[in-house]
Structure formats: C-alpha cells, structure tokens
Amino acid sequence: MHIESLVRMANQIGAFFEAMPDRAEALQDLATHIRKFWEPRMRTALLAHLDEGGADLRGIVTDALSHHRAIF
C-alpha cells in the first residue's frame, strides 16, 4: 500500500477522534484503533513515514503515534 493512502486513511481516522473533548483520550483511542485494525506492515510504514517527518499527517495523528508508539 502506498504511503499516500496510509496518510489519507490515518488523517480520516484522526478527523473523527479530533472531535473528542478529551485530547488524551482521543490520542489513546486513535492509536488503539490503528493498532487493532491495521495490519503490521501498514503500521510499520506509517511509523517510518512519521520518522521521516510525517509529511501531510494531521497533528492529532502525529501526536497519537508519537505518544503511544510503544503499543504498535
């Protein structure tokens, strides 16, 4: 899967969780969602993209991946 598709999907998930009033809970839930529903290769590619600067990722997505990286 191309990174552009992964970024688009992660941003769509991020947009959903961004509406939550509790930011910490939103970050946790976003990271948990990606861990549960994305296959390992997708998660690895997204984390590698984050390590390379995370171009085009929403702030909530970069924050969730950074703060909860250990669960991946």
RATA-V220839 format. One record per residue. N is the residue number from 1. PSI is psi in whole degrees, 0 to 359 (999 if undefined). OMEGA is omega in whole degrees, -180 to 180 (* if undefined). D_FIRST is the distance of its C-alpha to the first C-alpha in Angstrom with 1 decimal. Layout:
# RATA-V220839
((N,PSI,OMEGA,D_FIRST) (N,PSI,OMEGA,D_FIRST))
This chain:
# RATA-V220839
((1,139,-178,0.0) (2,147,-178,3.8) (3,328,179,6.5) (4,321,178,8.5) (5,319,179,6.9) (6,318,179,7.3) (7,316,-180,10.6) (8,314,-180,11.7) (9,316,179,11.3) (10,320,179,13.0) (11,324,176,15.6) (12,318,177,16.4) (13,316,179,17.1) (14,320,179,19.0) (15,322,178,21.1) (16,310,-176,22.2) (17,339,179,23.3) (18,335,-179,24.9) (19,349,-179,27.6) (20,139,-178,28.9) (21,331,-179,32.2) (22,105,-175,31.8) (23,316,-179,29.3) (24,318,178,29.3) (25,321,179,28.6) (26,316,179,25.8) (27,316,179,24.1) (28,313,-177,24.6) (29,322,178,23.4) (30,312,180,20.2) (31,319,179,19.4) (32,319,179,20.6) (33,313,-180,18.4) (34,319,179,15.2) (35,318,-176,16.7) (36,322,-168,17.7) (37,352,178,14.9) (38,141,178,11.6) (39,158,-175,11.0) (40,321,-180,12.0) (41,324,178,9.0) (42,316,179,7.5) (43,317,180,11.1) (44,317,180,11.6) (45,320,179,9.0) (46,319,177,10.6) (47,322,177,13.9) (48,320,177,13.5) (49,319,177,12.9) (50,317,180,15.9) (51,335,179,17.9) (52,10,177,17.3) (53,341,176,18.9) (54,37,-179,16.5) (55,134,175,16.7) (56,3,176,16.6) (57,139,174,16.4) (58,153,179,19.3) (59,320,-179,22.1) (60,327,180,22.1) (61,313,179,18.5) (62,320,179,19.4) (63,315,-179,22.7) (64,315,-180,21.3) (65,320,-179,18.9) (66,314,-176,21.8) (67,333,-175,24.5) (68,27,-177,22.9) (69,326,-176,20.8) (70,336,-177,22.9) (71,350,-179,21.7) (72,999,*,18.1))
